[in-house]
Every structure is written in C-alpha cells, then in structure tokens.
Amino acid sequence: MQGKNIIAENVAQQVRKALNAFFENDFELLSVEANERSISHKLAEHLQVEFSKHKVDCEYNRHGEDVKRLQCFAIESTEANDLEARTVYPDIIVHKRRTDEENLLVIEIKKHRRSTRSGIKKDIEKLKCFTGVNFKYDHGLLLVFDVDEKRVHDVKHFSSGREDCETIWEELKELGYSVQ
C-alpha cells in the first residue's frame, strides 16, 4: 500500500509541475476564454515533459485496435437506465498506447466562471468508469479552471471507480497564474 501512495504522490507532483508550466506559459488561454480543447492540448504538452516515459494524448478514442467505449456511461440517453456502450474521447490521457498495462492517468477539463457553473456530472461518471474495471486507469482527475481568476478552482481525484479524497491531490487546488 505504501508503494502505491509513493507512486500517487509522484504522479500528483508531476501534474503540479505541468500545471505550473501551463500557467507560466499559456495562462492567456484562460484570459481569452479559449475552447477547452485548446487548454487540454497545451496542458498535455506540459504533461508530456513530466511523463516522458509515457504517451500523452488528447481525445484519444482507441482501446488497443478498437474504439474506446464505456459500458457504464450513458450519453444523452432518453432512457435513465441505458447502459449501452458509448464511444468516448477523454480530454487527456497518460498511457502506453495499445496496452492496458500502463493506463496511468485520465484527465477531464472544465472551465468555470463565478457567474455560471457548467455541468460536470458526465465527466465525473466518465472518470469513475475509466478508473474502474474496464480500463483500470490508476488515476482520474477532473480539473476545473476558473476563467475569471485564472487558476485551478477545483480538483476531483478518482481511483478504483470512485472519488478518492486523498489530500495529496488537494495541493493542485488554487494553482494559478500567480504561482511560480
């Protein structure tokens, strides 16, 4: 168990470094209210520096040779109990392509304004599924960026198919342009 905690702390530290580099070099994406895909792409570039032994991909929809689908996730279904597999495109993943052995990190990104709260329910459900038994990502992160204050407003961490409230992930909150 202690080895797993050390790995989680290392991953959290690498994410922190990537976020700091994002704010140092690309914070204006929040100032101009760029699309979430633009934010994801730039953050992924910084993550690739930190996770040099892995691949960092945006909206990667492959599971081996097949299309990535989540059976536990229903997208815009009229049926409340629809469990049909749906194609998904995670914002950012850190992994080894074409294997299930090293699915390290999956990240969903949301922008937030004080005046409006965008729904994050779907992203939370996706992260629970990605860290569950089908894909077994070690870590799932929901990063909510505050557009007004240009900082990380909220972080939710997922592992083993559920939200995990370990304090090592709390340090990512409040990261922003003023952080060097």
Phi and psi restraints in degrees (value plus and minus 20) as a CYANA .aco file:
   2 GLN   PHI     -84.9   -44.9
   2 GLN   PSI     -57.0   -17.0
   3 GLY   PHI     -81.6   -41.6
   3 GLY   PSI     -58.4   -18.4
   4 LYS   PHI     -85.2   -45.2
   4 LYS   PSI     -58.3   -18.3
   5 ASN   PHI     -86.0   -46.0
   5 ASN   PSI     -58.6   -18.6
   6 ILE   PHI     -84.2   -44.2
   6 ILE   PSI     -62.8   -22.8
   7 ILE   PHI     -81.8   -41.8
   7 ILE   PSI     -64.8   -24.8
   8 ALA   PHI     -81.1   -41.1
   8 ALA   PSI     -61.6   -21.6
   9 GLU   PHI     -83.5   -43.5
   9 GLU   PSI     -60.1   -20.1
  10 ASN   PHI     -84.0   -44.0
  10 ASN   PSI     -63.1   -23.1
  11 VAL   PHI     -83.4   -43.4
  11 VAL   PSI     -65.0   -25.0
  12 ALA   PHI     -80.1   -40.1
  12 ALA   PSI     -61.0   -21.0
  13 GLN   PHI     -85.9   -45.9
  13 GLN   PSI     -59.9   -19.9
  14 GLN   PHI     -86.3   -46.3
  14 GLN   PSI     -58.9   -18.9
  15 VAL   PHI     -85.0   -45.0
  15 VAL   PSI     -61.9   -21.9
  16 ARG   PHI     -79.4   -39.4
  16 ARG   PSI     -65.3   -25.3
  17 LYS   PHI     -82.0   -42.0
  17 LYS   PSI     -61.6   -21.6
  18 ALA   PHI     -85.3   -45.3
  18 ALA   PSI     -60.9   -20.9
  19 LEU   PHI     -84.6   -44.6
  19 LEU   PSI     -62.1   -22.1
  20 ASN   PHI     -80.6   -40.6
  20 ASN   PSI     -62.2   -22.2
  21 ALA   PHI     -85.3   -45.3
  21 ALA   PSI     -58.2   -18.2
  22 PHE   PHI     -79.4   -39.4
  22 PHE   PSI     -68.8   -28.8
  23 PHE   PHI     -88.1   -48.1
  23 PHE   PSI     -53.5   -13.5
  24 GLU   PHI     -89.2   -49.2
  24 GLU   PSI     -57.2   -17.2
  25 ASN   PHI    -127.6   -87.6
  25 ASN   PSI     -45.5    -5.5
  26 ASP   PHI    -153.4  -113.4
  26 ASP   PSI      -0.6    39.4
  27 PHE   PHI     -79.7   -39.7
  27 PHE   PSI     -45.4    -5.4
  28 GLU   PHI     -83.9   -43.9
  28 GLU   PSI     -37.5     2.5
  29 LEU   PHI     -80.4   -40.4
  29 LEU   PSI     -53.0   -13.0
  30 LEU   PHI     -96.3   -56.3
  30 LEU   PSI     -55.7   -15.7
  31 SER   PHI     -82.9   -42.9
  31 SER   PSI     -58.9   -18.9
  32 VAL   PHI    -113.3   -73.3
  32 VAL   PSI     -14.1    25.9
  33 GLU   PHI      35.5    75.5
  33 GLU   PSI      28.7    68.7
  34 ALA   PHI     -82.7   -42.7
  34 ALA   PSI     139.8   179.8
  35 ASN   PHI     -79.5   -39.5
  35 ASN   PSI     129.8   169.8
  36 GLU   PHI     -77.0   -37.0
  36 GLU   PSI     -52.0   -12.0
  37 ARG   PHI     -84.5   -44.5
  37 ARG   PSI     -56.9   -16.9
  38 SER   PHI     -85.8   -45.8
  38 SER   PSI     -62.3   -22.3
  39 ILE   PHI     -84.2   -44.2
  39 ILE   PSI     -65.4   -25.4
  40 SER   PHI     -79.1   -39.1
  40 SER   PSI     -64.9   -24.9
  41 HIS   PHI     -80.3   -40.3
  41 HIS   PSI     -68.6   -28.6
  42 LYS   PHI     -87.5   -47.5
  42 LYS   PSI     -60.6   -20.6
  43 LEU   PHI     -82.7   -42.7
  43 LEU   PSI     -59.5   -19.5
  44 ALA   PHI     -80.8   -40.8
  44 ALA   PSI     -57.7   -17.7
  45 GLU   PHI     -80.8   -40.8
  45 GLU   PSI     -61.8   -21.8
  46 HIS   PHI     -91.3   -51.3
  46 HIS   PSI     -55.2   -15.2
  47 LEU   PHI     -85.6   -45.6
  47 LEU   PSI     -56.1   -16.1
  48 GLN   PHI     -81.4   -41.4
  48 GLN   PSI     -55.0   -15.0
  49 VAL   PHI     -82.8   -42.8
  49 VAL   PSI     -62.4   -22.4
  50 GLU   PHI     -96.5   -56.5
  50 GLU   PSI     -51.9   -11.9
  51 PHE   PHI    -132.0   -92.0
  51 PHE   PSI      40.3    80.3
  52 SER   PHI     -87.2   -47.2
  52 SER   PSI     -39.2     0.8
  53 LYS   PHI    -109.1   -69.1
  53 LYS   PSI     -20.6    19.4
  54 HIS   PHI    -141.1  -101.1
  54 HIS   PSI     151.2   191.2
  55 LYS   PHI    -119.3   -79.3
  55 LYS   PSI     118.8   158.8
  56 VAL   PHI    -136.2   -96.2
  56 VAL   PSI      96.3   136.3
  57 ASP   PHI    -144.0  -104.0
  57 ASP   PSI     127.4   167.4
  58 CYS   PHI    -123.6   -83.6
  58 CYS   PSI     116.3   156.3
  59 GLU   PHI      30.1    70.1
  59 GLU   PSI      20.2    60.2
  60 TYR   PHI     -97.9   -57.9
  60 TYR   PSI      98.0   138.0
  61 ASN   PHI    -130.4   -90.4
  61 ASN   PSI       7.2    47.2
  62 ARG   PHI    -130.6   -90.6
  62 ARG   PSI     125.5   165.5
  63 HIS   PHI    -147.8  -107.8
  63 HIS   PSI      72.9   112.9
  64 GLY   PHI      48.4    88.4
  64 GLY   PSI    -141.1  -101.1
  65 GLU   PHI    -113.2   -73.2
  65 GLU   PSI     -31.8     8.2
  66 ASP   PHI    -115.4   -75.4
  66 ASP   PSI     147.4   187.4
  67 VAL   PHI     -93.2   -53.2
  67 VAL   PSI     117.7   157.7
  68 LYS   PHI     -93.5   -53.5
  68 LYS   PSI     103.1   143.1
  69 ARG   PHI    -152.9  -112.9
  69 ARG   PSI     127.0   167.0
  70 LEU   PHI    -134.9   -94.9
  70 LEU   PSI     101.2   141.2
  71 GLN   PHI    -100.6   -60.6
  71 GLN   PSI     -43.5    -3.5
  72 CYS   PHI    -110.8   -70.8
  72 CYS   PSI     -13.4    26.6
  73 PHE   PHI    -145.1  -105.1
  73 PHE   PSI      99.2   139.2
  74 ALA   PHI    -124.7   -84.7
  74 ALA   PSI     104.2   144.2
  75 ILE   PHI    -122.0   -82.0
  75 ILE   PSI     100.9   140.9
  76 GLU   PHI      23.3    63.3
  76 GLU   PSI      28.5    68.5
  77 SER   PHI    -112.5   -72.5
  77 SER   PSI     125.8   165.8
  78 THR   PHI     -99.0   -59.0
  78 THR   PSI     -36.8     3.2
  79 GLU   PHI    -113.2   -73.2
  79 GLU   PSI     105.0   145.0
  80 ALA   PHI     -85.8   -45.8
  80 ALA   PSI     -46.9    -6.9
  81 ASN   PHI    -125.0   -85.0
  81 ASN   PSI       1.7    41.7
  82 ASP   PHI     -87.8   -47.8
  82 ASP   PSI      94.7   134.7
  83 LEU   PHI    -136.2   -96.2
  83 LEU   PSI      -0.6    39.4
  84 GLU   PHI     -83.6   -43.6
  84 GLU   PSI     122.2   162.2
  85 ALA   PHI     -83.8   -43.8
  85 ALA   PSI     115.2   155.2
  86 ARG   PHI    -143.6  -103.6
  86 ARG   PSI     122.4   162.4
  87 THR   PHI     -87.8   -47.8
  87 THR   PSI     117.2   157.2
  88 VAL   PHI    -151.6  -111.6
  88 VAL   PSI     133.3   173.3
  89 TYR   PHI    -152.0  -112.0
  89 TYR   PSI      70.5   110.5
  90 PRO   PHI     -83.4   -43.4
  90 PRO   PSI     125.4   165.4
  91 ASP   PHI     -77.5   -37.5
  91 ASP   PSI     -71.6   -31.6
  92 ILE   PHI    -162.7  -122.7
  92 ILE   PSI     118.1   158.1
  93 ILE   PHI    -153.0  -113.0
  93 ILE   PSI     126.2   166.2
  94 VAL   PHI    -136.1   -96.1
  94 VAL   PSI      96.6   136.6
  95 HIS   PHI    -182.0  -142.0
  95 HIS   PSI     158.4   198.4
  96 LYS   PHI    -126.6   -86.6
  96 LYS   PSI     100.8   140.8
  97 ARG   PHI     -82.1   -42.1
  97 ARG   PSI     127.3   167.3
  98 ARG   PHI      46.3    86.3
  98 ARG   PSI       3.7    43.7
  99 THR   PHI    -167.6  -127.6
  99 THR   PSI     134.6   174.6
 100 ASP   PHI    -119.5   -79.5
 100 ASP   PSI     -19.0    21.0
 101 GLU   PHI     -94.4   -54.4
 101 GLU   PSI     -50.7   -10.7
 102 GLU   PHI    -152.5  -112.5
 102 GLU   PSI      35.7    75.7
 103 ASN   PHI    -102.7   -62.7
 103 ASN   PSI      72.6   112.6
 104 LEU   PHI    -103.2   -63.2
 104 LEU   PSI     -68.9   -28.9
 105 LEU   PHI    -170.1  -130.1
 105 LEU   PSI     114.5   154.5
 106 VAL   PHI    -144.6  -104.6
 106 VAL   PSI     114.4   154.4
 107 ILE   PHI    -146.8  -106.8
 107 ILE   PSI     113.7   153.7
 108 GLU   PHI    -132.8   -92.8
 108 GLU   PSI     119.0   159.0
 109 ILE   PHI    -138.1   -98.1
 109 ILE   PSI     119.6   159.6
 110 LYS   PHI    -153.8  -113.8
 110 LYS   PSI     127.5   167.5
 111 LYS   PHI    -119.7   -79.7
 111 LYS   PSI     128.9   168.9
 112 HIS   PHI    -158.3  -118.3
 112 HIS   PSI     119.9   159.9
 113 ARG   PHI    -142.4  -102.4
 113 ARG   PSI     130.5   170.5
 114 ARG   PHI     -77.7   -37.7
 114 ARG   PSI     -56.7   -16.7
 115 SER   PHI     -98.4   -58.4
 115 SER   PSI     -41.4    -1.4
 116 THR   PHI    -158.0  -118.0
 116 THR   PSI     118.5   158.5
 117 ARG   PHI    -131.7   -91.7
 117 ARG   PSI      96.7   136.7
 118 SER   PHI    -101.4   -61.4
 118 SER   PSI     128.2   168.2
 119 GLY   PHI     -87.7   -47.7
 119 GLY   PSI     113.3   153.3
 120 ILE   PHI    -138.6   -98.6
 120 ILE   PSI     -14.9    25.1
 121 LYS   PHI     -78.0   -38.0
 121 LYS   PSI     -64.1   -24.1
 122 LYS   PHI     -83.5   -43.5
 122 LYS   PSI     -62.0   -22.0
 123 ASP   PHI     -84.4   -44.4
 123 ASP   PSI     -58.3   -18.3
 124 ILE   PHI     -83.1   -43.1
 124 ILE   PSI     -64.6   -24.6
 125 GLU   PHI     -83.6   -43.6
 125 GLU   PSI     -60.6   -20.6
 126 LYS   PHI     -81.4   -41.4
 126 LYS   PSI     -64.5   -24.5
 127 LEU   PHI     -85.6   -45.6
 127 LEU   PSI     -55.8   -15.8
 128 LYS   PHI     -82.3   -42.3
 128 LYS   PSI     -62.1   -22.1
 129 CYS   PHI     -88.6   -48.6
 129 CYS   PSI     -64.0   -24.0
 130 PHE   PHI     -83.4   -43.4
 130 PHE   PSI     -52.5   -12.5
 131 THR   PHI    -112.5   -72.5
 131 THR   PSI     -19.5    20.5
 132 GLY   PHI    -104.9   -64.9
 132 GLY   PSI    -176.4  -136.4
 133 VAL   PHI     -92.0   -52.0
 133 VAL   PSI     -45.9    -5.9
 134 ASN   PHI     -90.9   -50.9
 134 ASN   PSI     -68.5   -28.5
 135 PHE   PHI    -131.0   -91.0
 135 PHE   PSI     -43.6    -3.6
 136 LYS   PHI      36.4    76.4
 136 LYS   PSI      19.0    59.0
 137 TYR   PHI     -82.8   -42.8
 137 TYR   PSI     116.1   156.1
 138 ASP   PHI     -84.2   -44.2
 138 ASP   PSI     -59.2   -19.2
 139 HIS   PHI    -157.1  -117.1
 139 HIS   PSI     121.4   161.4
 140 GLY   PHI    -145.2  -105.2
 140 GLY   PSI     116.0   156.0
 141 LEU   PHI    -147.6  -107.6
 141 LEU   PSI     114.7   154.7
 142 LEU   PHI    -125.6   -85.6
 142 LEU   PSI      95.8   135.8
 143 LEU   PHI    -127.9   -87.9
 143 LEU   PSI      99.4   139.4
 144 VAL   PHI    -127.2   -87.2
 144 VAL   PSI      95.6   135.6
 145 PHE   PHI    -113.1   -73.1
 145 PHE   PSI     110.2   150.2
 146 ASP   PHI    -104.6   -64.6
 146 ASP   PSI      91.9   131.9
 147 VAL   PHI     -87.1   -47.1
 147 VAL   PSI     -58.8   -18.8
 148 ASP   PHI     -88.0   -48.0
 148 ASP   PSI     -64.0   -24.0
 149 GLU   PHI    -119.6   -79.6
 149 GLU   PSI     -22.3    17.7
 150 LYS   PHI      32.6    72.6
 150 LYS   PSI      38.0    78.0
 151 ARG   PHI    -172.1  -132.1
 151 ARG   PSI     151.1   191.1
 152 VAL   PHI    -100.0   -60.0
 152 VAL   PSI      98.1   138.1
 153 HIS   PHI    -105.6   -65.6
 153 HIS   PSI     -59.3   -19.3
 154 ASP   PHI    -171.7  -131.7
 154 ASP   PSI     129.8   169.8
 155 VAL   PHI    -155.0  -115.0
 155 VAL   PSI     111.3   151.3
 156 LYS   PHI    -143.0  -103.0
 156 LYS   PSI     111.7   151.7
 157 HIS   PHI    -130.4   -90.4
 157 HIS   PSI     119.4   159.4
 158 PHE   PHI    -147.7  -107.7
 158 PHE   PSI     122.1   162.1
 159 SER   PHI    -173.3  -133.3
 159 SER   PSI     131.6   171.6
 160 SER   PHI      31.8    71.8
 160 SER   PSI      14.9    54.9
 161 GLY   PHI      59.4    99.4
 161 GLY   PSI      -8.4    31.6
 162 ARG   PHI    -169.0  -129.0
 162 ARG   PSI     143.4   183.4
 163 GLU   PHI     -88.6   -48.6
 163 GLU   PSI     118.0   158.0
 164 ASP   PHI    -141.5  -101.5
 164 ASP   PSI     106.9   146.9
 165 CYS   PHI    -123.2   -83.2
 165 CYS   PSI      14.9    54.9
 166 GLU   PHI     -82.4   -42.4
 166 GLU   PSI     119.8   159.8
 167 THR   PHI     -89.8   -49.8
 167 THR   PSI     -38.8     1.2
 168 ILE   PHI     -82.5   -42.5
 168 ILE   PSI     -43.4    -3.4
 169 TRP   PHI    -107.0   -67.0
 169 TRP   PSI     -38.9     1.1
 170 GLU   PHI     -83.0   -43.0
 170 GLU   PSI     -49.2    -9.2
 171 GLU   PHI     -84.0   -44.0
 171 GLU   PSI     -36.9     3.1
 172 LEU   PHI     -94.6   -54.6
 172 LEU   PSI     -43.2    -3.2
 173 LYS   PHI     -84.7   -44.7
 173 LYS   PSI     127.2   167.2
 174 GLU   PHI      55.6    95.6
 174 GLU   PSI     -20.3    19.7
 175 LEU   PHI     -85.6   -45.6
 175 LEU   PSI     120.3   160.3
 176 GLY   PHI    -189.6  -149.6
 176 GLY   PSI    -185.7  -145.7
 177 TYR   PHI     -79.7   -39.7
 177 TYR   PSI     -52.6   -12.6
 178 SER   PHI     -94.5   -54.5
 178 SER   PSI     -35.0     5.0
 179 VAL   PHI    -100.0   -60.0
 179 VAL   PSI     112.2   152.2
